[in-house]
Amino acid sequence: MSNTIAFEITPAEVRNKLDSGEPVALIDVRRPDEYQITRIDGAELIPMDTIPHHLDRLEQIADETTLIIFCHHGVRSANVVNWLRGQGVMNSQSMAGGIDRWSTDVDPTVPRY
């Protein structure tokens, strides 16, 4: 009996969720210097190395909505989702391709770097 959501979600699927009004929590796990270069509106910056310190709050958010974790290209976010799921936070997904793919597939106004 597994009702676990998919490990990864595409940027286009995230955009569809946002456009349909489905509540999701966008969590940006890049470094603060990367966040200064470009960001996705509405996303909360929680750098990857600080995620364990935010576990309780992330668990609370995941009780209410899906956590969509993203980084630059999708490697760090996959690691974070793997770790979160290991802590029992199953309502979390990694955005495949990260903010770079978001820029190419969804919103070209988001600068690439």
N, CA, C and O atoms as CSV, one atom per row, in Angstrom:
chain,resi,resn,atom,element,x,y,z
A,1,MET,N,N,0.846,-1.186,0.000
A,1,MET,CA,C,0.000,0.000,0.000
A,1,MET,C,C,0.883,1.237,0.000
A,1,MET,O,O,1.192,1.793,1.054
A,2,SER,N,N,1.282,1.660,-1.183
A,2,SER,CA,C,2.144,2.824,-1.288
A,2,SER,C,C,1.437,3.933,-2.058
A,2,SER,O,O,1.060,3.758,-3.217
A,3,ASN,N,N,1.265,5.059,-1.408
A,3,ASN,CA,C,0.680,6.208,-2.089
A,3,ASN,C,C,1.691,7.346,-2.127
A,3,ASN,O,O,1.340,8.525,-2.091
A,4,THR,N,N,2.952,6.951,-2.200
A,4,THR,CA,C,4.029,7.925,-2.256
A,4,THR,C,C,3.997,8.653,-3.596
A,4,THR,O,O,3.852,8.032,-4.649
A,5,ILE,N,N,4.134,9.964,-3.544
A,5,ILE,CA,C,4.174,10.748,-4.774
A,5,ILE,C,C,5.513,10.524,-5.473
A,5,ILE,O,O,6.483,10.080,-4.859
A,6,ALA,N,N,5.548,10.837,-6.755
A,6,ALA,CA,C,6.767,10.662,-7.548
A,6,ALA,C,C,7.925,11.437,-6.921
A,6,ALA,O,O,7.731,12.498,-6.329
A,7,PHE,N,N,9.126,10.888,-7.062
A,7,PHE,CA,C,10.325,11.517,-6.496
A,7,PHE,C,C,10.617,12.845,-7.172
A,7,PHE,O,O,11.003,13.812,-6.515
A,8,GLU,N,N,10.430,12.893,-8.505
A,8,GLU,CA,C,10.720,14.109,-9.269
A,8,GLU,C,C,9.463,14.648,-9.924
A,8,GLU,O,O,8.508,13.918,-10.185
A,9,ILE,N,N,9.492,15.951,-10.184
A,9,ILE,CA,C,8.414,16.632,-10.888
A,9,ILE,C,C,9.078,17.599,-11.862
A,9,ILE,O,O,10.105,18.196,-11.541
A,10,THR,N,N,8.502,17.755,-13.039
A,10,THR,CA,C,9.106,18.670,-14.014
A,10,THR,C,C,8.693,20.109,-13.706
A,10,THR,O,O,7.662,20.337,-13.073
A,11,PRO,N,N,9.490,21.076,-14.149
A,11,PRO,CA,C,9.090,22.473,-13.973
A,11,PRO,C,C,7.720,22.773,-14.587
A,11,PRO,O,O,6.945,23.538,-14.012
A,12,ALA,N,N,7.410,22.185,-15.743
A,12,ALA,CA,C,6.102,22.413,-16.371
A,12,ALA,C,C,4.972,21.893,-15.485
A,12,ALA,O,O,3.918,22.523,-15.390
A,13,GLU,N,N,5.185,20.749,-14.838
A,13,GLU,CA,C,4.174,20.213,-13.924
A,13,GLU,C,C,3.999,21.122,-12.704
A,13,GLU,O,O,2.884,21.305,-12.215
A,14,VAL,N,N,5.107,21.689,-12.216
A,14,VAL,CA,C,5.023,22.641,-11.093
A,14,VAL,C,C,4.222,23.863,-11.532
A,14,VAL,O,O,3.335,24.312,-10.806
A,15,ARG,N,N,4.523,24.403,-12.706
A,15,ARG,CA,C,3.794,25.569,-13.233
A,15,ARG,C,C,2.298,25.276,-13.321
A,15,ARG,O,O,1.475,26.118,-12.962
A,16,ASN,N,N,1.941,24.063,-13.807
A,16,ASN,CA,C,0.533,23.671,-13.899
A,16,ASN,C,C,-0.135,23.649,-12.531
A,16,ASN,O,O,-1.273,24.095,-12.387
A,17,LYS,N,N,0.563,23.136,-11.531
A,17,LYS,CA,C,0.020,23.122,-10.168
A,17,LYS,C,C,-0.216,24.552,-9.684
A,17,LYS,O,O,-1.276,24.861,-9.140
A,18,LEU,N,N,0.772,25.420,-9.884
A,18,LEU,CA,C,0.645,26.814,-9.453
A,18,LEU,C,C,-0.495,27.506,-10.191
A,18,LEU,O,O,-1.291,28.220,-9.582
A,19,ASP,N,N,-0.572,27.293,-11.497
A,19,ASP,CA,C,-1.614,27.937,-12.311
A,19,ASP,C,C,-3.013,27.469,-11.920
A,19,ASP,O,O,-3.976,28.230,-12.016
A,20,SER,N,N,-3.122,26.216,-11.481
A,20,SER,CA,C,-4.438,25.677,-11.113
A,20,SER,C,C,-4.816,26.040,-9.679
A,20,SER,O,O,-5.907,25.709,-9.214
A,21,GLY,N,N,-3.900,26.729,-8.977
A,21,GLY,CA,C,-4.189,27.128,-7.599
A,21,GLY,C,C,-3.901,26.050,-6.571
A,21,GLY,O,O,-4.206,26.216,-5.390
A,22,GLU,N,N,-3.312,24.944,-7.014
A,22,GLU,CA,C,-2.969,23.873,-6.076
A,22,GLU,C,C,-1.868,24.381,-5.139
A,22,GLU,O,O,-0.850,24.898,-5.599
A,23,PRO,N,N,-2.070,24.233,-3.832
A,23,PRO,CA,C,-1.034,24.731,-2.926
A,23,PRO,C,C,0.218,23.857,-2.968
A,23,PRO,O,O,0.151,22.639,-2.803
A,24,VAL,N,N,1.340,24.493,-3.188
A,24,VAL,CA,C,2.640,23.832,-3.106
A,24,VAL,C,C,3.593,24.792,-2.404
A,24,VAL,O,O,3.401,26.007,-2.442
A,25,ALA,N,N,4.610,24.244,-1.771
A,25,ALA,CA,C,5.636,25.062,-1.123
A,25,ALA,C,C,6.921,24.911,-1.914
A,25,ALA,O,O,7.509,23.830,-1.951
A,26,LEU,N,N,7.363,25.997,-2.549
A,26,LEU,CA,C,8.613,25.985,-3.305
A,26,LEU,C,C,9.766,26.270,-2.361
A,26,LEU,O,O,9.813,27.326,-1.730
A,27,ILE,N,N,10.693,25.332,-2.265
A,27,ILE,CA,C,11.852,25.459,-1.383
A,27,ILE,C,C,13.114,25.445,-2.235
A,27,ILE,O,O,13.427,24.453,-2.893
A,28,ASP,N,N,13.827,26.559,-2.210
A,28,ASP,CA,C,15.059,26.750,-2.977
A,28,ASP,C,C,16.230,26.387,-2.066
A,28,ASP,O,O,16.444,27.039,-1.045
A,29,VAL,N,N,16.993,25.344,-2.431
A,29,VAL,CA,C,18.090,24.890,-1.577
A,29,VAL,C,C,19.463,25.332,-2.089
A,29,VAL,O,O,20.490,24.784,-1.690
A,30,ARG,N,N,19.465,26.339,-2.986
A,30,ARG,CA,C,20.739,26.876,-3.462
A,30,ARG,C,C,21.378,27.754,-2.387
A,30,ARG,O,O,20.782,28.004,-1.339
A,31,ARG,N,N,22.588,28.214,-2.660
A,31,ARG,CA,C,23.296,29.106,-1.741
A,31,ARG,C,C,22.728,30.526,-1.856
A,31,ARG,O,O,22.153,30.883,-2.884
A,32,PRO,N,N,22.890,31.331,-0.806
A,32,PRO,CA,C,22.407,32.721,-0.868
A,32,PRO,C,C,22.970,33.510,-2.048
A,32,PRO,O,O,22.262,34.336,-2.624
A,33,ASP,N,N,24.234,33.272,-2.422
A,33,ASP,CA,C,24.799,34.015,-3.554
A,33,ASP,C,C,24.096,33.633,-4.862
A,33,ASP,O,O,23.940,34.480,-5.742
A,34,GLU,N,N,23.672,32.379,-5.001
A,34,GLU,CA,C,22.937,31.968,-6.192
A,34,GLU,C,C,21.536,32.590,-6.197
A,34,GLU,O,O,21.022,32.996,-7.239
A,35,TYR,N,N,20.943,32.651,-5.025
A,35,TYR,CA,C,19.603,33.238,-4.881
A,35,TYR,C,C,19.610,34.705,-5.276
A,35,TYR,O,O,18.621,35.214,-5.803
A,36,GLN,N,N,20.730,35.394,-5.020
A,36,GLN,CA,C,20.844,36.801,-5.409
A,36,GLN,C,C,20.868,36.972,-6.922
A,36,GLN,O,O,20.438,38.005,-7.434
A,37,ILE,N,N,21.371,35.964,-7.647
A,37,ILE,CA,C,21.449,36.033,-9.106
A,37,ILE,C,C,20.059,35.930,-9.721
A,37,ILE,O,O,19.698,36.726,-10.588
A,38,THR,N,N,19.286,34.958,-9.275
A,38,THR,CA,C,17.949,34.731,-9.816
A,38,THR,C,C,17.154,33.881,-8.843
A,38,THR,O,O,17.718,33.145,-8.033
A,39,ARG,N,N,15.839,33.992,-8.934
A,39,ARG,CA,C,14.972,33.223,-8.035
A,39,ARG,C,C,13.623,33.024,-8.703
A,39,ARG,O,O,13.304,33.671,-9.701
A,40,ILE,N,N,12.835,32.114,-8.132
A,40,ILE,CA,C,11.457,31.903,-8.571
A,40,ILE,C,C,10.567,32.612,-7.553
A,40,ILE,O,O,10.666,32.367,-6.350
A,41,ASP,N,N,9.701,33.490,-8.044
A,41,ASP,CA,C,8.801,34.222,-7.151
A,41,ASP,C,C,8.021,33.262,-6.263
A,41,ASP,O,O,7.475,32.264,-6.733
A,42,GLY,N,N,7.978,33.577,-4.981
A,42,GLY,CA,C,7.216,32.771,-4.040
A,42,GLY,C,C,7.999,31.647,-3.397
A,42,GLY,O,O,7.498,30.990,-2.485
A,43,ALA,N,N,9.221,31.411,-3.855
A,43,ALA,CA,C,10.038,30.337,-3.288
A,43,ALA,C,C,10.740,30.836,-2.031
A,43,ALA,O,O,11.117,32.004,-1.932
A,44,GLU,N,N,10.907,29.928,-1.076
A,44,GLU,CA,C,11.632,30.237,0.153
A,44,GLU,C,C,13.041,29.669,0.066
A,44,GLU,O,O,13.230,28.500,-0.269
A,45,LEU,N,N,14.028,30.507,0.371
A,45,LEU,CA,C,15.412,30.050,0.367
A,45,LEU,C,C,15.730,29.350,1.685
A,45,LEU,O,O,15.642,29.944,2.759
A,46,ILE,N,N,16.102,28.072,1.580
A,46,ILE,CA,C,16.626,27.303,2.717
A,46,ILE,C,C,17.835,26.550,2.172
A,46,ILE,O,O,17.691,25.438,1.664
A,47,PRO,N,N,19.034,27.147,2.272
A,47,PRO,CA,C,20.216,26.490,1.699
A,47,PRO,C,C,20.362,25.034,2.156
A,47,PRO,O,O,20.057,24.686,3.297
A,48,MET,N,N,20.834,24.208,1.238
A,48,MET,CA,C,20.928,22.770,1.478
A,48,MET,C,C,21.576,22.428,2.818
A,48,MET,O,O,21.092,21.551,3.533
A,49,ASP,N,N,22.661,23.111,3.160
A,49,ASP,CA,C,23.377,22.755,4.390
A,49,ASP,C,C,22.611,23.141,5.652
A,49,ASP,O,O,23.020,22.764,6.751
A,50,THR,N,N,21.508,23.886,5.523
A,50,THR,CA,C,20.712,24.254,6.702
A,50,THR,C,C,19.418,23.451,6.799
A,50,THR,O,O,18.675,23.607,7.767
A,51,ILE,N,N,19.136,22.603,5.824
A,51,ILE,CA,C,17.879,21.838,5.804
A,51,ILE,C,C,17.637,21.079,7.122
A,51,ILE,O,O,16.523,21.134,7.644
A,52,PRO,N,N,18.645,20.369,7.683
A,52,PRO,CA,C,18.371,19.640,8.924
A,52,PRO,C,C,17.855,20.545,10.058
A,52,PRO,O,O,17.060,20.105,10.888
A,53,HIS,N,N,18.304,21.794,10.088
A,53,HIS,CA,C,17.858,22.724,11.128
A,53,HIS,C,C,16.396,23.134,10.936
A,53,HIS,O,O,15.758,23.615,11.873
A,54,HIS,N,N,15.867,22.946,9.732
A,54,HIS,CA,C,14.493,23.342,9.402
A,54,HIS,C,C,13.538,22.148,9.320
A,54,HIS,O,O,12.393,22.293,8.891
A,55,LEU,N,N,14.013,20.966,9.733
A,55,LEU,CA,C,13.228,19.746,9.547
A,55,LEU,C,C,11.843,19.841,10.178
A,55,LEU,O,O,10.855,19.483,9.537
A,56,ASP,N,N,11.749,20.311,11.408
A,56,ASP,CA,C,10.443,20.367,12.081
A,56,ASP,C,C,9.457,21.224,11.296
A,56,ASP,O,O,8.305,20.836,11.102
A,57,ARG,N,N,9.916,22.389,10.845
A,57,ARG,CA,C,9.029,23.286,10.099
A,57,ARG,C,C,8.674,22.692,8.743
A,57,ARG,O,O,7.536,22.809,8.289
A,58,LEU,N,N,9.646,22.055,8.094
A,58,LEU,CA,C,9.371,21.429,6.794
A,58,LEU,C,C,8.365,20.288,6.948
A,58,LEU,O,O,7.504,20.096,6.089
A,59,GLU,N,N,8.474,19.534,8.040
A,59,GLU,CA,C,7.492,18.474,8.304
A,59,GLU,C,C,6.097,19.071,8.450
A,59,GLU,O,O,5.124,18.521,7.933
A,60,GLN,N,N,6.000,20.198,9.155
A,60,GLN,CA,C,4.698,20.852,9.340
A,60,GLN,C,C,4.130,21.329,8.009
A,60,GLN,O,O,2.942,21.152,7.739
A,61,ILE,N,N,4.979,21.935,7.172
A,61,ILE,CA,C,4.523,22.403,5.857
A,61,ILE,C,C,4.076,21.213,5.010
A,61,ILE,O,O,3.052,21.285,4.330
A,62,ALA,N,N,4.841,20.119,5.048
A,62,ALA,CA,C,4.530,18.931,4.248
A,62,ALA,C,C,3.237,18.261,4.703
A,62,ALA,O,O,2.626,17.519,3.934
A,63,ASP,N,N,2.810,18.511,5.945
A,63,ASP,CA,C,1.522,17.998,6.403
A,63,ASP,C,C,0.371,18.714,5.695
A,63,ASP,O,O,-0.724,18.166,5.573
A,64,GLU,N,N,0.620,19.930,5.234
A,64,GLU,CA,C,-0.414,20.757,4.618
A,64,GLU,C,C,-0.353,20.748,3.085
A,64,GLU,O,O,-1.384,20.864,2.421
A,65,THR,N,N,0.850,20.610,2.527
A,65,THR,CA,C,1.020,20.725,1.079
A,65,THR,C,C,2.301,20.022,0.643
A,65,THR,O,O,3.109,19.617,1.478
A,66,THR,N,N,2.478,19.880,-0.647
A,66,THR,CA,C,3.681,19.236,-1.187
A,66,THR,C,C,4.861,20.201,-1.162
A,66,THR,O,O,4.734,21.365,-1.542
A,67,LEU,N,N,5.999,19.708,-0.714
A,67,LEU,CA,C,7.250,20.465,-0.785
A,67,LEU,C,C,7.859,20.218,-2.163
A,67,LEU,O,O,8.124,19.074,-2.533
A,68,ILE,N,N,8.078,21.285,-2.917
A,68,ILE,CA,C,8.773,21.191,-4.196
A,68,ILE,C,C,10.162,21.770,-3.966
A,68,ILE,O,O,10.318,22.980,-3.803
A,69,ILE,N,N,11.160,20.907,-3.954
A,69,ILE,CA,C,12.539,21.292,-3.657
A,69,ILE,C,C,13.271,21.510,-4.982
A,69,ILE,O,O,13.184,20.685,-5.891
A,70,PHE,N,N,13.995,22.632,-5.083
A,70,PHE,CA,C,14.772,22.844,-6.307
A,70,PHE,C,C,16.108,23.503,-5.993
A,70,PHE,O,O,16.298,24.119,-4.944
A,71,CYS,N,N,17.030,23.348,-6.949
A,71,CYS,CA,C,18.362,23.950,-6.854
A,71,CYS,C,C,18.708,24.486,-8.246
A,71,CYS,O,O,17.820,24.921,-8.978
A,72,HIS,N,N,19.982,24.458,-8.610
A,72,HIS,CA,C,20.387,24.981,-9.916
A,72,HIS,C,C,20.042,23.998,-11.039
A,72,HIS,O,O,19.375,24.371,-12.005
A,73,HIS,N,N,20.492,22.747,-10.916
A,73,HIS,CA,C,20.273,21.760,-11.980
A,73,HIS,C,C,19.528,20.507,-11.522
A,73,HIS,O,O,19.208,19.656,-12.353
A,74,GLY,N,N,19.245,20.370,-10.237
A,74,GLY,CA,C,18.470,19.233,-9.760
A,74,GLY,C,C,19.225,18.198,-8.959
A,74,GLY,O,O,18.625,17.242,-8.466
A,75,VAL,N,N,20.538,18.366,-8.817
A,75,VAL,CA,C,21.331,17.382,-8.073
A,75,VAL,C,C,21.160,17.585,-6.568
A,75,VAL,O,O,20.841,16.640,-5.847
A,76,ARG,N,N,21.371,18.807,-6.091
A,76,ARG,CA,C,21.219,19.080,-4.653
A,76,ARG,C,C,19.784,18.824,-4.194
A,76,ARG,O,O,19.557,18.276,-3.115
A,77,SER,N,N,18.818,19.225,-5.023
A,77,SER,CA,C,17.416,19.022,-4.614
A,77,SER,C,C,17.092,17.534,-4.504
A,77,SER,O,O,16.349,17.131,-3.609
A,78,ALA,N,N,17.633,16.720,-5.392
A,78,ALA,CA,C,17.418,15.273,-5.305
A,78,ALA,C,C,18.018,14.722,-4.015
A,78,ALA,O,O,17.416,13.873,-3.358
A,79,ASN,N,N,19.201,15.204,-3.655
A,79,ASN,CA,C,19.822,14.775,-2.397
A,79,ASN,C,C,18.976,15.184,-1.197
A,79,ASN,O,O,18.812,14.411,-0.253
A,80,VAL,N,N,18.437,16.412,-1.236
A,80,VAL,CA,C,17.609,16.896,-0.126
A,80,VAL,C,C,16.326,16.072,-0.014
A,80,VAL,O,O,15.941,15.672,1.085
A,81,VAL,N,N,15.663,15.816,-1.143
A,81,VAL,CA,C,14.436,15.025,-1.105
A,81,VAL,C,C,14.731,13.613,-0.613
A,81,VAL,O,O,13.957,13.060,0.169
A,82,ASN,N,N,15.829,13.025,-1.053
A,82,ASN,CA,C,16.216,11.707,-0.573
A,82,ASN,C,C,16.381,11.733,0.953
A,82,ASN,O,O,15.913,10.828,1.645
A,83,TRP,N,N,17.046,12.767,1.472
A,83,TRP,CA,C,17.248,12.896,2.916
A,83,TRP,C,C,15.916,13.123,3.631
A,83,TRP,O,O,15.637,12.479,4.643
A,84,LEU,N,N,15.089,14.043,3.104
A,84,LEU,CA,C,13.788,14.317,3.736
A,84,LEU,C,C,12.935,13.059,3.804
A,84,LEU,O,O,12.326,12.770,4.834
A,85,ARG,N,N,12.893,12.315,2.709
A,85,ARG,CA,C,12.096,11.090,2.702
A,85,ARG,C,C,12.649,10.078,3.701
A,85,ARG,O,O,11.894,9.312,4.301
A,86,GLY,N,N,13.974,10.080,3.875
A,86,GLY,CA,C,14.583,9.226,4.885
A,86,GLY,C,C,14.179,9.618,6.300
A,86,GLY,O,O,14.217,8.792,7.213
A,87,GLN,N,N,13.792,10.881,6.482
A,87,GLN,CA,C,13.320,11.379,7.772
A,87,GLN,C,C,11.801,11.226,7.899
A,87,GLN,O,O,11.218,11.615,8.911
A,88,GLY,N,N,11.164,10.658,6.872
A,88,GLY,CA,C,9.723,10.440,6.911
A,88,GLY,C,C,8.894,11.527,6.247
A,88,GLY,O,O,7.665,11.486,6.300
A,89,VAL,N,N,9.553,12.505,5.619
A,89,VAL,CA,C,8.822,13.575,4.927
A,89,VAL,C,C,8.593,13.121,3.480
A,89,VAL,O,O,9.331,13.488,2.566
A,90,MET,N,N,7.547,12.314,3.310
A,90,MET,CA,C,7.301,11.699,2.004
A,90,MET,C,C,6.652,12.668,1.018
A,90,MET,O,O,6.736,12.465,-0.194
A,91,ASN,N,N,6.012,13.709,1.520
A,91,ASN,CA,C,5.305,14.669,0.662
A,91,ASN,C,C,6.283,15.730,0.142
A,91,ASN,O,O,6.069,16.932,0.300
A,92,SER,N,N,7.358,15.245,-0.482
A,92,SER,CA,C,8.391,16.133,-1.025
A,92,SER,C,C,8.822,15.609,-2.382
A,92,SER,O,O,8.881,14.401,-2.611
A,93,GLN,N,N,9.125,16.549,-3.285
A,93,GLN,CA,C,9.548,16.198,-4.637
A,93,GLN,C,C,10.686,17.105,-5.060
A,93,GLN,O,O,10.763,18.259,-4.641
A,94,SER,N,N,11.568,16.575,-5.893
A,94,SER,CA,C,12.663,17.336,-6.475
A,94,SER,C,C,12.225,17.830,-7.847
A,94,SER,O,O,11.706,17.062,-8.656
A,95,MET,N,N,12.440,19.125,-8.103
A,95,MET,CA,C,12.116,19.665,-9.418
A,95,MET,C,C,13.251,19.333,-10.381
A,95,MET,O,O,14.360,19.853,-10.261
A,96,ALA,N,N,12.952,18.462,-11.333
A,96,ALA,CA,C,13.952,17.981,-12.288
A,96,ALA,C,C,14.537,19.138,-13.091
A,96,ALA,O,O,13.805,19.958,-13.645
A,97,GLY,N,N,15.861,19.191,-13.144
A,97,GLY,CA,C,16.534,20.224,-13.924
A,97,GLY,C,C,16.701,21.547,-13.219
A,97,GLY,O,O,17.372,22.445,-13.727
A,98,GLY,N,N,16.092,21.680,-12.044
A,98,GLY,CA,C,16.271,22.872,-11.222
A,98,GLY,C,C,15.797,24.167,-11.866
A,98,GLY,O,O,15.009,24.171,-12.812
A,99,ILE,N,N,16.307,25.266,-11.317
A,99,ILE,CA,C,15.905,26.586,-11.800
A,99,ILE,C,C,16.380,26.812,-13.235
A,99,ILE,O,O,15.794,27.614,-13.963
A,100,ASP,N,N,17.439,26.108,-13.646
A,100,ASP,CA,C,17.914,26.234,-15.023
A,100,ASP,C,C,16.848,25.734,-16.001
A,100,ASP,O,O,16.558,26.391,-17.001
A,101,ARG,N,N,16.273,24.583,-15.709
A,101,ARG,CA,C,15.224,24.040,-16.582
A,101,ARG,C,C,13.942,24.861,-16.452
A,101,ARG,O,O,13.196,24.992,-17.422
A,102,TRP,N,N,13.677,25.416,-15.265
A,102,TRP,CA,C,12.531,26.308,-15.092
A,102,TRP,C,C,12.656,27.473,-16.088
A,102,TRP,O,O,11.682,27.859,-16.734
A,103,SER,N,N,13.867,28.019,-16.199
A,103,SER,CA,C,14.118,29.142,-17.095
A,103,SER,C,C,13.896,28.754,-18.557
A,103,SER,O,O,13.315,29.528,-19.318
A,104,THR,N,N,14.350,27.572,-18.955
A,104,THR,CA,C,14.228,27.170,-20.359
A,104,THR,C,C,12.832,26.671,-20.711
A,104,THR,O,O,12.368,26.884,-21.831
A,105,ASP,N,N,12.144,26.000,-19.759
A,105,ASP,CA,C,10.858,25.355,-20.062
A,105,ASP,C,C,9.639,26.177,-19.662
A,105,ASP,O,O,8.574,26.036,-20.264
A,106,VAL,N,N,9.781,27.044,-18.643
A,106,VAL,CA,C,8.604,27.692,-18.056
A,106,VAL,C,C,8.653,29.212,-18.136
A,106,VAL,O,O,7.713,29.841,-18.622
A,107,ASP,N,N,9.749,29.804,-17.661
A,107,ASP,CA,C,9.795,31.258,-17.525
A,107,ASP,C,C,11.149,31.801,-17.993
A,107,ASP,O,O,12.097,31.861,-17.210
A,108,PRO,N,N,11.240,32.199,-19.273
A,108,PRO,CA,C,12.508,32.682,-19.817
A,108,PRO,C,C,12.966,34.027,-19.210
A,108,PRO,O,O,14.086,34.469,-19.466
A,109,THR,N,N,12.106,34.669,-18.414
A,109,THR,CA,C,12.543,35.905,-17.747
A,109,THR,C,C,13.444,35.607,-16.548
A,109,THR,O,O,14.102,36.508,-16.027
A,110,VAL,N,N,13.474,34.346,-16.111
A,110,VAL,CA,C,14.375,33.947,-15.021
A,110,VAL,C,C,15.756,33.737,-15.625
A,110,VAL,O,O,15.948,32.825,-16.429
A,111,PRO,N,N,16.731,34.583,-15.241
A,111,PRO,CA,C,18.061,34.482,-15.855
A,111,PRO,C,C,18.730,33.134,-15.588
A,111,PRO,O,O,18.581,32.539,-14.521
A,112,ARG,N,N,19.470,32.679,-16.593
A,112,ARG,CA,C,20.274,31.451,-16.439
A,112,ARG,C,C,21.686,31.872,-16.048
A,112,ARG,O,O,22.146,32.959,-16.398
A,113,TYR,N,N,22.357,31.000,-15.324
A,113,TYR,CA,C,23.761,31.270,-14.928
A,113,TYR,C,C,24.552,29.999,-14.929
A,113,TYR,O,O,25.745,30.015,-14.626
